[in-house]
Amino acid sequence: MKSRHAAHGSLEALRERNRLRVVDALRRSGTATRSELARQTGLSRTTVATLVADLQARGLVREPPDETRAGVRGRPPGLLRLDPSAGLGLGVDFGHSHVRVALADLSLTVLAEAAAPLDVDNEAEAALDTATALVTRVIEDADVDRGLIIGAGMGVPGPFDRRRGAINPSTILPGWVGRDAGGELARRIDVQVRVDNDANLGALGELSFGAGRGLTDAIYVKLSTGIGAGLILNGRIHRGTTGIAGEIGHVQVQPGGSVCNCGSRGCLQTVASIVPLLAAARAAHGPEVTLRRLIELVEEGDFGARRIVGEAGRAVGRVLADLCNHVNPEVIIVGGDLSALGEPLLAGIREAIDRHALPGAADAVEVRLGVLGERAEVLGALALVIADTERLRSAGLAALSGVG
């Protein structure tokens, strides 16, 4: 009798894993036929048909009657999609100077979004309180049942050690060091929270919604107050052992240069982030130059402004050239506040990669601008929580776990 129960439990566990594989495939593709799901999951058509029927009965998957394909003879194959009402996810982005929150359904359709300016680096408590208030606001704006929220993704602008569940000790986020940031937010909003570095989430956002859709090997570079990279290798975020993979802002490019907040000298972010670029622009154009004005000068064709930006791009590209040799990406996506500087920045990056990377790596990689702007990280936070089937299972979503 005992072995019979054990066998039944093992079979049910296998069915659950297969259901999750089908759900995950639908998240990634948006819509798919049963045959396409069989190819994507590696399951047999018969198994997929059984699983789809189960998921339809539970209200997770639907097959709209008007979903047809042009040019298909006879009865077209039914297109399946996740039912948006099956669950909701939250994305919370803590930038250096803002908090942004978004709410989306399982198909990654954003239902509501809100943001507030704040000194996040030094005001952790205020930032968490602000995020809590914004979560309430987007739920009210979307007019949805709070009980449908399956979890939240949270981005922080610094290295996050997933093993310890804490922000790594650094001077980047002095108000956050040692905090269980995800746990504190989870207690405030009463949902499970998964935390990651902002550059990682920017990478995930651009690959899910923006300039990297359909790609599996990419580098997302966030150029802003700091500089970081999110690495997508074989379709997955590469974080490293302690969460500091992609911290290219602290690669030394000018020995004996300015002191960085990490304690070293001549780091990339002392050369190519917002502060040094504005310092160089103000030396040429006066003390009132802002980032917006620098962007305008570049767009107007000012030679000095374009040279400043081009040199910054070459510094970034020199570091990325080595990274291209290491990971051989398909694309480098440039995001963050400085991405608005556009063509001169990209040209500098491209020039340095062509000069310093191996020809095979340089020829294979495309350098392009991100398309999501300041929303990349919060959309990546949404994708993180919604795409995580293991998180769905642990969240206790009854329709997926077979309970109910």
Sequence and secondary structure as in RCSB ss.txt:
>XXXX:A:sequence
MKSRHAAHGSLEALRERNRLRVVDALRRSGTATRSELARQTGLSRTTVATLVADLQARGLVREPPDETRAGVRGR
PPGLLRLDPSAGLGLGVDFGHSHVRVALADLSLTVLAEAAAPLDVDNEAEAALDTATALVTRVIEDADVDRGLII
GAGMGVPGPFDRRRGAINPSTILPGWVGRDAGGELARRIDVQVRVDNDANLGALGELSFGAGRGLTDAIYVKLST
GIGAGLILNGRIHRGTTGIAGEIGHVQVQPGGSVCNCGSRGCLQTVASIVPLLAAARAAHGPEVTLRRLIELVEE
GDFGARRIVGEAGRAVGRVLADLCNHVNPEVIIVGGDLSALGEPLLAGIREAIDRHALPGAADAVEVRLGVLGER
AEVLGALALVIADTERLRSAGLAALSGVG
>XXXX:A:secstr
 HHHHHHHHHHHHHHHHHHHHHHHHHHHHSSB HHHHHHHH   HHHHHHHHHHHHHTTSEE  TT   TT  SS
    BEE GGG EEEEEEE SSEEEEEEEETT  EEEEEEEE  TTT HHHHHHHHHHHHHHHHHHHT  GGGEE
EEEEEESS EETTTTEE S SSSTTTTT  HHHHHHHHHTS EEEEEHHHHHHHHHHHHSTTTT SSEEEEEESS
SEEEEEEETTEEE  TTS TT GGGSBSSTT  B TTS BSBTHHHHSHHHHHHHHHHHH TT  HHHHHHHHHT
T HHHHHHHHHHHHHHHHHHHHHHHHH  SEEEEESGGGGG HHHHHHHHHHHHHHS HHHHHH EEEE SSGGG
HHHHHHHHHHHS HHHHHHHT HHHHT  
